[in-house]
Amino acid sequence: MKHMLTLAVAALLAASGLARAENICADATKIYYGDPEGEKPATVKAADCFDAIPEWQEIERRKLTQSDADYWILLRAANARFRKAVEAVARAKGYDLVAEQGTVKAAPDKTPPDATKAVMDQIKSTAEDKQ
């Protein structure tokens, strides 16, 4: 009887949407937007996105290090630009989770789309708007 009750509760939770989602981000520190158990995830390669960020390019060009005050100012601006771009893409495409590539565990037939190019395009468009 107890086993039947457990199955009934599990079925009810699954049907009501309260059960755990199929997609789970294995590393919460690599979530850039949304819910770790999002139902419509996407992934990005942050390193590629940062290569498109003017503030990061300035850090690289000037060979700034963590001991330089400008490094922290530019890094903060780069992070803000990255997060805004990720959020804009997620909202536009309906993603409820955006995380680093390789961190989202999904069903084999439901590999999350790679949103890296879309985020990079968003970064470039916002960088052009400020020039």
C-alpha positions as CSV (number, residue, x, y, z in Angstrom):
1,M,0.0,0.0,0.0
2,K,2.8,2.4,0.9
3,H,4.5,1.7,-2.5
4,M,1.2,2.5,-4.3
5,L,0.9,5.8,-2.4
6,T,4.4,6.8,-3.3
7,L,3.8,6.1,-7.0
8,A,0.6,8.0,-6.9
9,V,2.2,11.0,-5.2
10,A,5.1,10.9,-7.7
11,A,2.7,10.8,-10.6
12,L,0.6,13.6,-9.2
13,L,3.7,15.8,-8.7
14,A,5.0,15.1,-12.3
15,A,1.6,15.9,-13.8
16,S,1.3,19.1,-11.8
17,G,4.7,20.4,-12.9
18,L,6.1,20.3,-9.3
19,A,8.5,17.5,-10.0
20,R,12.1,18.2,-10.8
21,A,12.7,19.3,-14.4
22,E,14.7,17.2,-16.8
23,N,17.4,19.8,-17.3
24,I,19.7,20.4,-14.4
25,C,22.8,22.6,-14.3
26,A,25.6,20.5,-12.7
27,D,27.6,23.6,-11.6
28,A,25.6,26.5,-10.2
29,T,28.6,28.8,-10.5
30,K,28.3,28.4,-14.3
31,I,24.7,29.6,-14.5
32,Y,24.6,33.0,-16.3
33,Y,20.9,33.4,-16.3
34,G,17.8,31.7,-14.9
35,D,16.8,28.6,-13.0
36,P,19.2,25.6,-12.5
37,E,16.4,23.3,-13.3
38,G,15.1,25.3,-16.3
39,E,12.9,23.6,-18.8
40,K,14.2,25.5,-21.9
41,P,18.0,25.7,-21.4
42,A,20.7,27.0,-23.7
43,T,24.4,27.1,-23.3
44,V,27.2,29.5,-24.1
45,K,31.0,29.5,-24.2
46,A,31.7,32.5,-22.0
47,A,35.4,32.7,-23.1
48,D,34.3,33.3,-26.7
49,C,31.7,35.8,-25.6
50,F,34.3,37.7,-23.6
51,D,36.6,37.9,-26.6
52,A,33.8,40.1,-28.2
53,I,33.6,42.5,-25.2
54,P,35.4,45.8,-25.7
55,E,36.3,46.2,-22.0
56,W,37.8,42.7,-22.0
57,Q,39.7,43.5,-25.2
58,E,41.1,46.6,-23.5
59,I,42.3,44.4,-20.5
60,E,44.0,42.1,-23.0
61,R,45.4,44.9,-25.2
62,R,46.9,46.7,-22.2
63,K,48.0,43.5,-20.5
64,L,46.3,44.5,-17.3
65,T,46.6,42.3,-14.3
66,Q,44.7,42.0,-11.0
67,S,47.1,44.4,-9.4
68,D,46.0,47.2,-11.8
69,A,43.1,49.3,-10.7
70,D,41.8,49.6,-14.3
71,Y,41.6,45.8,-14.5
72,W,38.8,45.7,-11.9
73,I,36.9,48.6,-13.4
74,L,37.1,47.1,-16.9
75,L,36.3,43.6,-15.6
76,R,33.2,44.8,-13.8
77,A,32.0,46.5,-17.0
78,A,32.8,43.4,-19.1
79,N,30.8,41.2,-16.7
80,A,27.9,43.6,-16.8
81,R,27.9,43.7,-20.6
82,F,28.1,39.9,-20.7
83,R,25.2,39.4,-18.3
84,K,23.0,41.9,-20.1
85,A,23.6,40.2,-23.4
86,V,22.9,36.8,-22.0
87,E,19.7,38.0,-20.4
88,A,18.6,39.8,-23.6
89,V,19.1,36.7,-25.7
90,A,17.4,34.5,-23.1
91,R,14.4,36.7,-23.0
92,A,14.2,37.0,-26.8
93,K,14.5,33.3,-27.4
94,G,12.5,32.1,-24.3
95,Y,15.4,30.4,-22.5
96,D,14.8,30.0,-18.8
97,L,18.4,28.8,-18.2
98,V,21.7,29.8,-19.8
99,A,24.8,28.1,-18.5
100,E,28.3,27.3,-19.6
101,Q,28.7,24.6,-22.2
102,G,29.0,21.2,-20.8
103,T,27.2,22.0,-17.5
104,V,23.6,21.3,-18.4
105,K,22.5,17.7,-17.9
106,A,19.6,17.0,-20.3
107,A,18.0,14.0,-21.9
108,P,20.2,12.7,-24.8
109,D,17.6,13.7,-27.4
110,K,17.2,17.2,-25.9
111,T,20.7,18.8,-26.2
112,P,20.4,22.5,-25.3
113,P,21.1,24.9,-28.1
114,D,24.4,26.8,-28.2
115,A,23.5,30.5,-27.8
116,T,27.1,31.7,-28.0
117,K,26.8,33.4,-31.4
118,A,23.6,35.1,-30.4
119,V,25.2,36.4,-27.2
120,M,28.3,37.6,-29.2
121,D,26.0,39.4,-31.7
122,Q,24.1,41.0,-28.9
123,I,27.4,42.2,-27.3
124,K,28.6,43.6,-30.6
125,S,25.4,45.4,-31.2
126,T,25.5,47.1,-27.8
127,A,29.1,47.9,-28.2
128,E,28.4,49.6,-31.5
129,D,25.5,51.6,-30.0
130,K,27.9,53.1,-27.4
131,Q,30.4,54.3,-30.0
